[in-house]
């Protein structure tokens, strides 16, 4: 989404048709994040106390994805 300027540009390239029924990772999703009401959001955050590591946050939106996420067994390393 970095180079695309508007929703119209995104529609012209048939982005929404291309991602139907696929797992899609989107970097810089700010332009379209409000369109997707149901999704899993994964954020990688710099760990300020250990610069070589990252903190990963995973959130689900919508019942379908909340159920999917809650059924996963995630390894949490401290």
PDB file of N, CA, C and O in Angstrom:
ATOM      1  N   UNK A   1       0.814  -1.199   0.000  1.00  0.00           N
ATOM      2  CA  UNK A   1       0.000   0.000   0.000  1.00  0.00           C
ATOM      3  C   UNK A   1       0.853   1.257   0.000  1.00  0.00           C
ATOM      4  O   UNK A   1       0.327   2.356  -0.175  1.00  0.00           O
ATOM      5  N   UNK A   2       2.146   1.121   0.190  1.00  0.00           N
ATOM      6  CA  UNK A   2       3.050   2.262   0.328  1.00  0.00           C
ATOM      7  C   UNK A   2       2.955   3.244  -0.842  1.00  0.00           C
ATOM      8  O   UNK A   2       2.883   4.453  -0.624  1.00  0.00           O
ATOM      9  N   UNK A   3       2.955   2.749  -2.056  1.00  0.00           N
ATOM     10  CA  UNK A   3       2.982   3.629  -3.233  1.00  0.00           C
ATOM     11  C   UNK A   3       1.605   4.036  -3.746  1.00  0.00           C
ATOM     12  O   UNK A   3       1.495   4.958  -4.553  1.00  0.00           O
ATOM     13  N   UNK A   4       0.585   3.378  -3.300  1.00  0.00           N
ATOM     14  CA  UNK A   4      -0.759   3.697  -3.783  1.00  0.00           C
ATOM     15  C   UNK A   4      -1.314   4.888  -3.009  1.00  0.00           C
ATOM     16  O   UNK A   4      -1.190   4.964  -1.787  1.00  0.00           O
ATOM     17  N   UNK A   5      -1.915   5.797  -3.728  1.00  0.00           N
ATOM     18  CA  UNK A   5      -2.325   7.067  -3.126  1.00  0.00           C
ATOM     19  C   UNK A   5      -3.782   7.104  -2.660  1.00  0.00           C
ATOM     20  O   UNK A   5      -4.130   7.890  -1.779  1.00  0.00           O
ATOM     21  N   UNK A   6      -4.627   6.264  -3.243  1.00  0.00           N
ATOM     22  CA  UNK A   6      -6.050   6.362  -2.910  1.00  0.00           C
ATOM     23  C   UNK A   6      -6.738   5.001  -3.072  1.00  0.00           C
ATOM     24  O   UNK A   6      -6.182   4.073  -3.659  1.00  0.00           O
ATOM     25  N   UNK A   7      -7.939   4.909  -2.547  1.00  0.00           N
ATOM     26  CA  UNK A   7      -8.755   3.708  -2.703  1.00  0.00           C
ATOM     27  C   UNK A   7      -9.023   3.453  -4.186  1.00  0.00           C
ATOM     28  O   UNK A   7      -9.051   2.302  -4.621  1.00  0.00           O
ATOM     29  N   UNK A   8      -9.216   4.508  -4.953  1.00  0.00           N
ATOM     30  CA  UNK A   8      -9.478   4.345  -6.389  1.00  0.00           C
ATOM     31  C   UNK A   8      -8.317   3.634  -7.082  1.00  0.00           C
ATOM     32  O   UNK A   8      -8.540   2.742  -7.900  1.00  0.00           O
ATOM     33  N   UNK A   9      -7.083   4.018  -6.765  1.00  0.00           N
ATOM     34  CA  UNK A   9      -5.912   3.340  -7.342  1.00  0.00           C
ATOM     35  C   UNK A   9      -5.889   1.869  -6.941  1.00  0.00           C
ATOM     36  O   UNK A   9      -5.537   1.003  -7.742  1.00  0.00           O
ATOM     37  N   UNK A  10      -6.262   1.599  -5.713  1.00  0.00           N
ATOM     38  CA  UNK A  10      -6.278   0.222  -5.215  1.00  0.00           C
ATOM     39  C   UNK A  10      -7.322  -0.589  -5.975  1.00  0.00           C
ATOM     40  O   UNK A  10      -7.081  -1.748  -6.311  1.00  0.00           O
ATOM     41  N   UNK A  11      -8.465   0.002  -6.244  1.00  0.00           N
ATOM     42  CA  UNK A  11      -9.520  -0.681  -6.999  1.00  0.00           C
ATOM     43  C   UNK A  11      -9.112  -0.906  -8.449  1.00  0.00           C
ATOM     44  O   UNK A  11      -9.436  -1.948  -9.019  1.00  0.00           O
ATOM     45  N   UNK A  12      -8.409   0.043  -9.059  1.00  0.00           N
ATOM     46  CA  UNK A  12      -7.989  -0.072 -10.452  1.00  0.00           C
ATOM     47  C   UNK A  12      -7.096  -1.302 -10.661  1.00  0.00           C
ATOM     48  O   UNK A  12      -7.165  -1.948 -11.707  1.00  0.00           O
ATOM     49  N   UNK A  13      -6.271  -1.621  -9.681  1.00  0.00           N
ATOM     50  CA  UNK A  13      -5.391  -2.791  -9.826  1.00  0.00           C
ATOM     51  C   UNK A  13      -6.064  -4.090  -9.377  1.00  0.00           C
ATOM     52  O   UNK A  13      -5.409  -5.129  -9.291  1.00  0.00           O
ATOM     53  N   UNK A  14      -7.367  -4.037  -9.092  1.00  0.00           N
ATOM     54  CA  UNK A  14      -8.148  -5.207  -8.653  1.00  0.00           C
ATOM     55  C   UNK A  14      -7.574  -5.877  -7.405  1.00  0.00           C
ATOM     56  O   UNK A  14      -7.598  -7.101  -7.274  1.00  0.00           O
ATOM     57  N   UNK A  15      -7.070  -5.067  -6.508  1.00  0.00           N
ATOM     58  CA  UNK A  15      -6.460  -5.598  -5.291  1.00  0.00           C
ATOM     59  C   UNK A  15      -7.422  -6.481  -4.506  1.00  0.00           C
ATOM     60  O   UNK A  15      -7.059  -7.581  -4.089  1.00  0.00           O
ATOM     61  N   UNK A  16      -8.640  -6.004  -4.305  1.00  0.00           N
ATOM     62  CA  UNK A  16      -9.590  -6.747  -3.467  1.00  0.00           C
ATOM     63  C   UNK A  16      -9.992  -8.073  -4.109  1.00  0.00           C
ATOM     64  O   UNK A  16     -10.250  -9.050  -3.406  1.00  0.00           O
ATOM     65  N   UNK A  17     -10.046  -8.110  -5.407  1.00  0.00           N
ATOM     66  CA  UNK A  17     -10.350  -9.363  -6.110  1.00  0.00           C
ATOM     67  C   UNK A  17      -9.175 -10.340  -5.997  1.00  0.00           C
ATOM     68  O   UNK A  17      -9.370 -11.545  -5.841  1.00  0.00           O
ATOM     69  N   UNK A  18      -7.973  -9.811  -6.077  1.00  0.00           N
ATOM     70  CA  UNK A  18      -6.765 -10.643  -6.020  1.00  0.00           C
ATOM     71  C   UNK A  18      -6.589 -11.328  -4.664  1.00  0.00           C
ATOM     72  O   UNK A  18      -6.068 -12.442  -4.601  1.00  0.00           O
ATOM     73  N   UNK A  19      -7.011 -10.684  -3.592  1.00  0.00           N
ATOM     74  CA  UNK A  19      -6.771 -11.259  -2.264  1.00  0.00           C
ATOM     75  C   UNK A  19      -7.917 -12.114  -1.745  1.00  0.00           C
ATOM     76  O   UNK A  19      -7.819 -12.690  -0.662  1.00  0.00           O
ATOM     77  N   UNK A  20      -8.992 -12.200  -2.499  1.00  0.00           N
ATOM     78  CA  UNK A  20     -10.151 -12.980  -2.060  1.00  0.00           C
ATOM     79  C   UNK A  20      -9.730 -14.425  -1.781  1.00  0.00           C
ATOM     80  O   UNK A  20      -9.076 -15.057  -2.610  1.00  0.00           O
ATOM     81  N   UNK A  21     -10.105 -14.938  -0.620  1.00  0.00           N
ATOM     82  CA  UNK A  21      -9.836 -16.323  -0.209  1.00  0.00           C
ATOM     83  C   UNK A  21      -8.343 -16.643  -0.137  1.00  0.00           C
ATOM     84  O   UNK A  21      -7.939 -17.778  -0.390  1.00  0.00           O
ATOM     85  N   UNK A  22      -7.533 -15.657   0.204  1.00  0.00           N
ATOM     86  CA  UNK A  22      -6.089 -15.862   0.342  1.00  0.00           C
ATOM     87  C   UNK A  22      -5.606 -15.219   1.624  1.00  0.00           C
ATOM     88  O   UNK A  22      -6.233 -14.297   2.146  1.00  0.00           O
ATOM     89  N   UNK A  23      -4.497 -15.708   2.124  1.00  0.00           N
ATOM     90  CA  UNK A  23      -3.828 -15.043   3.231  1.00  0.00           C
ATOM     91  C   UNK A  23      -2.975 -13.946   2.615  1.00  0.00           C
ATOM     92  O   UNK A  23      -2.167 -14.201   1.722  1.00  0.00           O
ATOM     93  N   UNK A  24      -3.159 -12.737   3.094  1.00  0.00           N
ATOM     94  CA  UNK A  24      -2.463 -11.593   2.517  1.00  0.00           C
ATOM     95  C   UNK A  24      -1.832 -10.769   3.627  1.00  0.00           C
ATOM     96  O   UNK A  24      -2.506 -10.372   4.577  1.00  0.00           O
ATOM     97  N   UNK A  25      -0.550 -10.517   3.504  1.00  0.00           N
ATOM     98  CA  UNK A  25       0.143  -9.644   4.443  1.00  0.00           C
ATOM     99  C   UNK A  25       0.272  -8.279   3.798  1.00  0.00           C
ATOM    100  O   UNK A  25       0.741  -8.159   2.666  1.00  0.00           O
ATOM    101  N   UNK A  26      -0.141  -7.259   4.517  1.00  0.00           N
ATOM    102  CA  UNK A  26      -0.141  -5.909   3.964  1.00  0.00           C
ATOM    103  C   UNK A  26       0.714  -5.010   4.836  1.00  0.00           C
ATOM    104  O   UNK A  26       0.441  -4.819   6.021  1.00  0.00           O
ATOM    105  N   UNK A  27       1.749  -4.463   4.230  1.00  0.00           N
ATOM    106  CA  UNK A  27       2.593  -3.505   4.921  1.00  0.00           C
ATOM    107  C   UNK A  27       2.030  -2.112   4.646  1.00  0.00           C
ATOM    108  O   UNK A  27       1.609  -1.838   3.522  1.00  0.00           O
ATOM    109  N   UNK A  28       2.014  -1.239   5.628  1.00  0.00           N
ATOM    110  CA  UNK A  28       1.407   0.089   5.546  1.00  0.00           C
ATOM    111  C   UNK A  28      -0.067   0.007   5.147  1.00  0.00           C
ATOM    112  O   UNK A  28      -0.450   0.517   4.093  1.00  0.00           O
ATOM    113  N   UNK A  29      -0.887  -0.622   5.967  1.00  0.00           N
ATOM    114  CA  UNK A  29      -2.301  -0.820   5.614  1.00  0.00           C
ATOM    115  C   UNK A  29      -3.217   0.361   5.923  1.00  0.00           C
ATOM    116  O   UNK A  29      -4.434   0.251   5.769  1.00  0.00           O
ATOM    117  N   UNK A  30      -2.664   1.471   6.350  1.00  0.00           N
ATOM    118  CA  UNK A  30      -3.493   2.580   6.821  1.00  0.00           C
ATOM    119  C   UNK A  30      -4.549   3.025   5.808  1.00  0.00           C
ATOM    120  O   UNK A  30      -5.632   3.459   6.201  1.00  0.00           O
ATOM    121  N   UNK A  31      -4.252   2.925   4.523  1.00  0.00           N
ATOM    122  CA  UNK A  31      -5.190   3.396   3.503  1.00  0.00           C
ATOM    123  C   UNK A  31      -6.439   2.524   3.386  1.00  0.00           C
ATOM    124  O   UNK A  31      -7.483   2.989   2.930  1.00  0.00           O
ATOM    125  N   UNK A  32      -6.333   1.269   3.796  1.00  0.00           N
ATOM    126  CA  UNK A  32      -7.472   0.366   3.602  1.00  0.00           C
ATOM    127  C   UNK A  32      -7.921  -0.355   4.868  1.00  0.00           C
ATOM    128  O   UNK A  32      -8.849  -1.161   4.810  1.00  0.00           O
ATOM    129  N   UNK A  33      -7.292  -0.090   6.007  1.00  0.00           N
ATOM    130  CA  UNK A  33      -7.606  -0.879   7.199  1.00  0.00           C
ATOM    131  C   UNK A  33      -9.055  -0.769   7.641  1.00  0.00           C
ATOM    132  O   UNK A  33      -9.576  -1.713   8.235  1.00  0.00           O
ATOM    133  N   UNK A  34      -9.720   0.332   7.380  1.00  0.00           N
ATOM    134  CA  UNK A  34     -11.126   0.481   7.781  1.00  0.00           C
ATOM    135  C   UNK A  34     -12.066  -0.333   6.906  1.00  0.00           C
ATOM    136  O   UNK A  34     -13.205  -0.588   7.296  1.00  0.00           O
ATOM    137  N   UNK A  35     -11.613  -0.740   5.739  1.00  0.00           N
ATOM    138  CA  UNK A  35     -12.435  -1.541   4.830  1.00  0.00           C
ATOM    139  C   UNK A  35     -12.611  -2.961   5.362  1.00  0.00           C
ATOM    140  O   UNK A  35     -13.678  -3.558   5.217  1.00  0.00           O
ATOM    141  N   UNK A  36     -11.565  -3.492   5.973  1.00  0.00           N
ATOM    142  CA  UNK A  36     -11.597  -4.868   6.466  1.00  0.00           C
ATOM    143  C   UNK A  36     -12.076  -4.887   7.915  1.00  0.00           C
ATOM    144  O   UNK A  36     -11.323  -4.566   8.835  1.00  0.00           O
ATOM    145  N   UNK A  37     -13.322  -5.261   8.102  1.00  0.00           N
ATOM    146  CA  UNK A  37     -13.887  -5.328   9.451  1.00  0.00           C
ATOM    147  C   UNK A  37     -13.435  -6.597  10.171  1.00  0.00           C
ATOM    148  O   UNK A  37     -13.269  -6.595  11.391  1.00  0.00           O
ATOM    149  N   UNK A  38     -13.237  -7.670   9.422  1.00  0.00           N
ATOM    150  CA  UNK A  38     -12.791  -8.938   9.999  1.00  0.00           C
ATOM    151  C   UNK A  38     -11.392  -9.227   9.486  1.00  0.00           C
ATOM    152  O   UNK A  38     -11.146  -9.266   8.280  1.00  0.00           O
ATOM    153  N   UNK A  39     -10.472  -9.432  10.439  1.00  0.00           N
ATOM    154  CA  UNK A  39      -9.072  -9.632  10.054  1.00  0.00           C
ATOM    155  C   UNK A  39      -8.265 -10.086  11.256  1.00  0.00           C
ATOM    156  O   UNK A  39      -8.728 -10.028  12.395  1.00  0.00           O
ATOM    157  N   UNK A  40      -7.064 -10.534  10.986  1.00  0.00           N
ATOM    158  CA  UNK A  40      -6.061 -10.753  12.023  1.00  0.00           C
ATOM    159  C   UNK A  40      -4.981  -9.727  11.778  1.00  0.00           C
ATOM    160  O   UNK A  40      -4.479  -9.587  10.662  1.00  0.00           O
ATOM    161  N   UNK A  41      -4.631  -9.019  12.817  1.00  0.00           N
ATOM    162  CA  UNK A  41      -3.633  -7.960  12.721  1.00  0.00           C
ATOM    163  C   UNK A  41      -2.391  -8.402  13.489  1.00  0.00           C
ATOM    164  O   UNK A  41      -2.480  -8.761  14.663  1.00  0.00           O
ATOM    165  N   UNK A  42      -1.245  -8.377  12.834  1.00  0.00           N
ATOM    166  CA  UNK A  42       0.026  -8.750  13.458  1.00  0.00           C
ATOM    167  C   UNK A  42       0.936  -7.532  13.404  1.00  0.00           C
ATOM    168  O   UNK A  42       1.187  -6.983  12.331  1.00  0.00           O
ATOM    169  N   UNK A  43       1.424  -7.115  14.553  1.00  0.00           N
ATOM    170  CA  UNK A  43       2.326  -5.968  14.624  1.00  0.00           C
ATOM    171  C   UNK A  43       3.669  -6.396  15.178  1.00  0.00           C
ATOM    172  O   UNK A  43       3.740  -7.142  16.155  1.00  0.00           O
ATOM    173  N   UNK A  44       4.729  -5.923  14.552  1.00  0.00           N
ATOM    174  CA  UNK A  44       6.093  -6.147  15.011  1.00  0.00           C
ATOM    175  C   UNK A  44       6.588  -4.822  15.593  1.00  0.00           C
ATOM    176  O   UNK A  44       6.648  -3.806  14.901  1.00  0.00           O
ATOM    177  N   UNK A  45       6.939  -4.857  16.864  1.00  0.00           N
ATOM    178  CA  UNK A  45       7.306  -3.632  17.570  1.00  0.00           C
ATOM    179  C   UNK A  45       8.751  -3.763  18.044  1.00  0.00           C
ATOM    180  O   UNK A  45       9.141  -4.796  18.588  1.00  0.00           O
ATOM    181  N   UNK A  46       9.536  -2.719  17.835  1.00  0.00           N
ATOM    182  CA  UNK A  46      10.913  -2.735  18.318  1.00  0.00           C
ATOM    183  C   UNK A  46      10.922  -2.847  19.831  1.00  0.00           C
ATOM    184  O   UNK A  46      10.202  -2.135  20.531  1.00  0.00           O
ATOM    185  N   UNK A  47      11.749  -3.753  20.318  1.00  0.00           N
ATOM    186  CA  UNK A  47      11.907  -3.930  21.759  1.00  0.00           C
ATOM    187  C   UNK A  47      12.996  -2.974  22.217  1.00  0.00           C
ATOM    188  O   UNK A  47      14.165  -3.169  21.885  1.00  0.00           O
ATOM    189  N   UNK A  48      12.639  -1.959  22.962  1.00  0.00           N
ATOM    190  CA  UNK A  48      13.596  -0.929  23.356  1.00  0.00           C
ATOM    191  C   UNK A  48      14.603  -1.403  24.397  1.00  0.00           C
ATOM    192  O   UNK A  48      15.649  -0.776  24.568  1.00  0.00           O
ATOM    193  N   UNK A  49      14.310  -2.496  25.094  1.00  0.00           N
ATOM    194  CA  UNK A  49      15.262  -2.999  26.082  1.00  0.00           C
ATOM    195  C   UNK A  49      16.234  -4.014  25.483  1.00  0.00           C
ATOM    196  O   UNK A  49      17.339  -4.198  25.994  1.00  0.00           O
ATOM    197  N   UNK A  50      15.822  -4.670  24.401  1.00  0.00           N
ATOM    198  CA  UNK A  50      16.686  -5.626  23.696  1.00  0.00           C
ATOM    199  C   UNK A  50      16.579  -5.306  22.203  1.00  0.00           C
ATOM    200  O   UNK A  50      15.668  -5.787  21.529  1.00  0.00           O
ATOM    201  N   UNK A  51      17.477  -4.522  21.702  1.00  0.00           N
ATOM    202  CA  UNK A  51      17.371  -3.987  20.347  1.00  0.00           C
ATOM    203  C   UNK A  51      17.367  -5.048  19.256  1.00  0.00           C
ATOM    204  O   UNK A  51      16.843  -4.808  18.168  1.00  0.00           O
ATOM    205  N   UNK A  52      17.940  -6.213  19.527  1.00  0.00           N
ATOM    206  CA  UNK A  52      17.975  -7.265  18.508  1.00  0.00           C
ATOM    207  C   UNK A  52      16.690  -8.101  18.467  1.00  0.00           C
ATOM    208  O   UNK A  52      16.575  -9.019  17.655  1.00  0.00           O
ATOM    209  N   UNK A  53      15.749  -7.795  19.318  1.00  0.00           N
ATOM    210  CA  UNK A  53      14.505  -8.567  19.352  1.00  0.00           C
ATOM    211  C   UNK A  53      13.300  -7.677  19.062  1.00  0.00           C
ATOM    212  O   UNK A  53      13.390  -6.449  19.082  1.00  0.00           O
ATOM    213  N   UNK A  54      12.180  -8.323  18.795  1.00  0.00           N
ATOM    214  CA  UNK A  54      10.930  -7.629  18.505  1.00  0.00           C
ATOM    215  C   UNK A  54       9.829  -8.177  19.397  1.00  0.00           C
ATOM    216  O   UNK A  54       9.868  -9.332  19.822  1.00  0.00           O
ATOM    217  N   UNK A  55       8.865  -7.343  19.665  1.00  0.00           N
ATOM    218  CA  UNK A  55       7.655  -7.765  20.367  1.00  0.00           C
ATOM    219  C   UNK A  55       6.593  -7.932  19.290  1.00  0.00           C
ATOM    220  O   UNK A  55       6.406  -7.053  18.449  1.00  0.00           O
ATOM    221  N   UNK A  56       5.904  -9.060  19.320  1.00  0.00           N
ATOM    222  CA  UNK A  56       4.876  -9.324  18.317  1.00  0.00           C
ATOM    223  C   UNK A  56       3.521  -9.314  19.005  1.00  0.00           C
ATOM    224  O   UNK A  56       3.302 -10.023  19.988  1.00  0.00           O
ATOM    225  N   UNK A  57       2.624  -8.511  18.481  1.00  0.00           N
ATOM    226  CA  UNK A  57       1.268  -8.495  19.009  1.00  0.00           C
ATOM    227  C   UNK A  57       0.328  -9.027  17.934  1.00  0.00           C
ATOM    228  O   UNK A  57       0.438  -8.666  16.762  1.00  0.00           O
ATOM    229  N   UNK A  58      -0.596  -9.888  18.347  1.00  0.00           N
ATOM    230  CA  UNK A  58      -1.560 -10.492  17.418  1.00  0.00           C
ATOM    231  C   UNK A  58      -2.956 -10.219  17.955  1.00  0.00           C
ATOM    232  O   UNK A  58      -3.278 -10.560  19.092  1.00  0.00           O
ATOM    233  N   UNK A  59      -3.787  -9.591  17.109  1.00  0.00           N
ATOM    234  CA  UNK A  59      -5.171  -9.287  17.493  1.00  0.00           C
ATOM    235  C   UNK A  59      -6.120  -9.748  16.399  1.00  0.00           C
ATOM    236  O   UNK A  59      -5.806  -9.667  15.211  1.00  0.00           O
ATOM    237  N   UNK A  60      -7.275 -10.230  16.813  1.00  0.00           N
ATOM    238  CA  UNK A  60      -8.295 -10.671  15.864  1.00  0.00           C
ATOM    239  C   UNK A  60      -9.488  -9.737  15.931  1.00  0.00           C
ATOM    240  O   UNK A  60      -9.856  -9.245  16.998  1.00  0.00           O
ATOM    241  N   UNK A  61     -10.086  -9.504  14.770  1.00  0.00           N
ATOM    242  CA  UNK A  61     -11.289  -8.678  14.654  1.00  0.00           C
ATOM    243  C   UNK A  61     -12.352  -9.509  13.948  1.00  0.00           C
ATOM    244  O   UNK A  61     -12.082 -10.105  12.906  1.00  0.00           O
ATOM    245  N   UNK A  62     -13.541  -9.553  14.500  1.00  0.00           N
ATOM    246  CA  UNK A  62     -14.634 -10.347  13.944  1.00  0.00           C
ATOM    247  C   UNK A  62     -14.648 -11.731  14.569  1.00  0.00           C
ATOM    248  O   UNK A  62     -13.596 -12.283  14.895  1.00  0.00           O
ATOM    249  N   UNK A  63     -15.821 -12.283  14.733  1.00  0.00           N
ATOM    250  CA  UNK A  63     -15.975 -13.574  15.423  1.00  0.00           C
ATOM    251  C   UNK A  63     -15.219 -14.709  14.756  1.00  0.00           C
ATOM    252  O   UNK A  63     -14.610 -15.532  15.440  1.00  0.00           O
ATOM    253  N   UNK A  64     -15.251 -14.765  13.435  1.00  0.00           N
ATOM    254  CA  UNK A  64     -14.571 -15.853  12.725  1.00  0.00           C
ATOM    255  C   UNK A  64     -13.082 -15.888  13.094  1.00  0.00           C
ATOM    256  O   UNK A  64     -12.551 -16.938  13.458  1.00  0.00           O
ATOM    257  N   UNK A  65     -12.424 -14.745  12.998  1.00  0.00           N
ATOM    258  CA  UNK A  65     -10.989 -14.701  13.270  1.00  0.00           C
ATOM    259  C   UNK A  65     -10.677 -14.774  14.759  1.00  0.00           C
ATOM    260  O   UNK A  65      -9.629 -15.294  15.143  1.00  0.00           O
ATOM    261  N   UNK A  66     -11.562 -14.267  15.595  1.00  0.00           N
ATOM    262  CA  UNK A  66     -11.361 -14.415  17.042  1.00  0.00           C
ATOM    263  C   UNK A  66     -11.379 -15.890  17.419  1.00  0.00           C
ATOM    264  O   UNK A  66     -10.558 -16.333  18.222  1.00  0.00           O
ATOM    265  N   UNK A  67     -12.316 -16.664  16.843  1.00  0.00           N
ATOM    266  CA  UNK A  67     -12.377 -18.097  17.123  1.00  0.00           C
ATOM    267  C   UNK A  67     -11.137 -18.811  16.595  1.00  0.00           C
ATOM    268  O   UNK A  67     -10.583 -19.678  17.271  1.00  0.00           O
ATOM    269  N   UNK A  68     -10.701 -18.450  15.388  1.00  0.00           N
ATOM    270  CA  UNK A  68      -9.496 -19.059  14.815  1.00  0.00           C
ATOM    271  C   UNK A  68      -8.285 -18.779  15.691  1.00  0.00           C
ATOM    272  O   UNK A  68      -7.508 -19.687  15.988  1.00  0.00           O
ATOM    273  N   UNK A  69      -8.122 -17.549  16.100  1.00  0.00           N
ATOM    274  CA  UNK A  69      -6.963 -17.170  16.896  1.00  0.00           C
ATOM    275  C   UNK A  69      -6.993 -17.829  18.263  1.00  0.00           C
ATOM    276  O   UNK A  69      -5.954 -18.263  18.760  1.00  0.00           O
ATOM    277  N   UNK A  70      -8.152 -17.910  18.873  1.00  0.00           N
ATOM    278  CA  UNK A  70      -8.236 -18.524  20.207  1.00  0.00           C
ATOM    279  C   UNK A  70      -7.981 -20.029  20.152  1.00  0.00           C
ATOM    280  O   UNK A  70      -7.621 -20.628  21.166  1.00  0.00           O
ATOM    281  N   UNK A  71      -8.160 -20.644  18.993  1.00  0.00           N
ATOM    282  CA  UNK A  71      -7.917 -22.088  18.894  1.00  0.00           C
ATOM    283  C   UNK A  71      -6.442 -22.422  18.656  1.00  0.00           C
ATOM    284  O   UNK A  71      -6.051 -23.587  18.736  1.00  0.00           O
ATOM    285  N   UNK A  72      -5.628 -21.414  18.365  1.00  0.00           N
ATOM    286  CA  UNK A  72      -4.194 -21.655  18.156  1.00  0.00           C
ATOM    287  C   UNK A  72      -3.467 -21.762  19.485  1.00  0.00           C
ATOM    288  O   UNK A  72      -3.828 -21.109  20.464  1.00  0.00           O
ATOM    289  N   UNK A  73      -2.450 -22.586  19.501  1.00  0.00           N
ATOM    290  CA  UNK A  73      -1.574 -22.638  20.653  1.00  0.00           C
ATOM    291  C   UNK A  73      -0.327 -21.855  20.287  1.00  0.00           C
ATOM    292  O   UNK A  73       0.473 -22.306  19.468  1.00  0.00           O
ATOM    293  N   UNK A  74      -0.157 -20.694  20.883  1.00  0.00           N
ATOM    294  CA  UNK A  74       0.975 -19.843  20.568  1.00  0.00           C
ATOM    295  C   UNK A  74       2.080 -20.027  21.604  1.00  0.00           C
ATOM    296  O   UNK A  74       1.827 -19.994  22.809  1.00  0.00           O
ATOM    297  N   UNK A  75       3.277 -20.218  21.134  1.00  0.00           N
ATOM    298  CA  UNK A  75       4.422 -20.277  22.043  1.00  0.00           C
ATOM    299  C   UNK A  75       4.805 -18.861  22.419  1.00  0.00           C
ATOM    300  O   UNK A  75       5.020 -18.013  21.553  1.00  0.00           O
ATOM    301  N   UNK A  76       4.889 -18.611  23.706  1.00  0.00           N
ATOM    302  CA  UNK A  76       5.256 -17.289  24.173  1.00  0.00           C
ATOM    303  C   UNK A  76       6.618 -17.388  24.838  1.00  0.00           C
ATOM    304  O   UNK A  76       6.763 -18.029  25.879  1.00  0.00           O
ATOM    305  N   UNK A  77       7.597 -16.764  24.246  1.00  0.00           N
ATOM    306  CA  UNK A  77       8.938 -16.780  24.789  1.00  0.00           C
ATOM    307  C   UNK A  77       9.156 -15.505  25.588  1.00  0.00           C
ATOM    308  O   UNK A  77       8.895 -14.407  25.097  1.00  0.00           O
ATOM    309  N   UNK A  78       9.626 -15.645  26.799  1.00  0.00           N
ATOM    310  CA  UNK A  78       9.867 -14.458  27.653  1.00  0.00           C
ATOM    311  C   UNK A  78      11.321 -14.139  27.691  1.00  0.00           C
ATOM    312  O   UNK A  78      11.726 -13.182  28.351  1.00  0.00           O
TER     313      UNK A  78
END
